[in-house]
Amino acid sequence: MSALLEHLHDRCEDIAQRVERLSHRCEQESLHRLRVDLKKLRAALRLLRAVDPDFPYKKMYVRYRRVFAQGGLVRELQLQLRLLASDTKADPAFVQQYSRHLQQQYAVARGGFRAMARTTKLLPWKRLAARLGPAEARCTPQRLDRYFLAMQTRIDQCLAAIGRCSAEELHDLRKALKDDEANRKLTTHYLHFDPGARATDRELEELIDKLGDWHDHLIAAQRLKADLLTSKWSPELRAAGTTLLQRWRRQCGRYRKELNVLGKQQLTKQAVPASR
């Protein structure tokens, strides 16, 4: 087994074991670690899809995607509760009632994740390897060069227009940055391929983190707005919730301004990949 296939085998085994454990007890840190591993697996599969048009990416990832999406519902509620608890300006009475409401949703989401984890059968390694092997054979320097050049072009285009990007485009930018980061490490370590220099310095990490902070507050504000519309609140508590919603929205706006600055700074720092 090649170094890349061995790495993917170990990652898939780790994911399967985590899913099994989480089907019994859904802990926050374990769920977060699972989602990080799933993102890295997804990045690797997308790389193989790029170099091999015949690679059945959707078929290979569909069951992992189901686990990732269901875990995302739990993760969003975890973050919602965390943001609510850390907001020192929020009305205590509203925090108490809204926390109770979120905890009920959280219990339902965790139960749904455990049930899904127990019934989802991930693909056995033999079936995965049968598709991964031929795709790996197509990871030639020329194809990998094209992949990373396309990724860099895609990222730089978004950075150049970051002030005009929609919420979906900003979210896609973060995923592209994370994919690029993961796959540069993957190809360097397991394919002995140097993808060339690309800024992985403090500013890039700050940009990725800021995109995450912005996205967390955006999703939190959207959920809070929906909860204020559908849940029963007294006029006083609804007013307190509306004030909190406005503050979270303003924070999203501040993050957007910071992202505009960080994006433009990062664009000027991008290094041109070395020719091969």
Secondary structure as the mmCIF struct_conf table of DSSP 4:
data_model
#
loop_
_struct_conf.conf_type_id
_struct_conf.id
_struct_conf.beg_label_comp_id
_struct_conf.beg_label_asym_id
_struct_conf.beg_label_seq_id
_struct_conf.end_label_comp_id
_struct_conf.end_label_asym_id
_struct_conf.end_label_seq_id
HELX_RH_AL_P HELX_RH_AL_P1 ALA A 3 LEU A 22
TURN_TY1_P TURN_TY1_P1 SER A 23 HIS A 24
HELX_RH_AL_P HELX_RH_AL_P2 GLN A 28 VAL A 51
TURN_TY1_P TURN_TY1_P2 PRO A 53 ASP A 54
HELX_RH_AL_P HELX_RH_AL_P3 TYR A 57 SER A 86
TURN_TY1_P TURN_TY1_P3 THR A 88 LYS A 89
BEND BEND1 ALA A 90 ALA A 90
HELX_RH_AL_P HELX_RH_AL_P4 PRO A 92 THR A 119
HELX_LH_PP_P HELX_LH_PP_P1 LEU A 122 PRO A 124
HELX_RH_AL_P HELX_RH_AL_P5 TRP A 125 ALA A 137
TURN_TY1_P TURN_TY1_P4 ARG A 138 ARG A 138
HELX_RH_AL_P HELX_RH_AL_P6 PRO A 141 ALA A 160
TURN_TY1_P TURN_TY1_P5 ALA A 161 ALA A 161
HELX_RH_3T_P HELX_RH_3T_P1 ILE A 162 ARG A 164
HELX_RH_AL_P HELX_RH_AL_P7 ALA A 167 TYR A 190
BEND BEND2 LEU A 191 LEU A 191
BEND BEND3 ASP A 201 ASP A 201
HELX_RH_AL_P HELX_RH_AL_P8 ARG A 202 THR A 230
BEND BEND4 SER A 231 SER A 231
HELX_RH_AL_P HELX_RH_AL_P9 PRO A 235 LYS A 269
HELX_LH_PP_P HELX_LH_PP_P2 GLN A 270 SER A 275
#
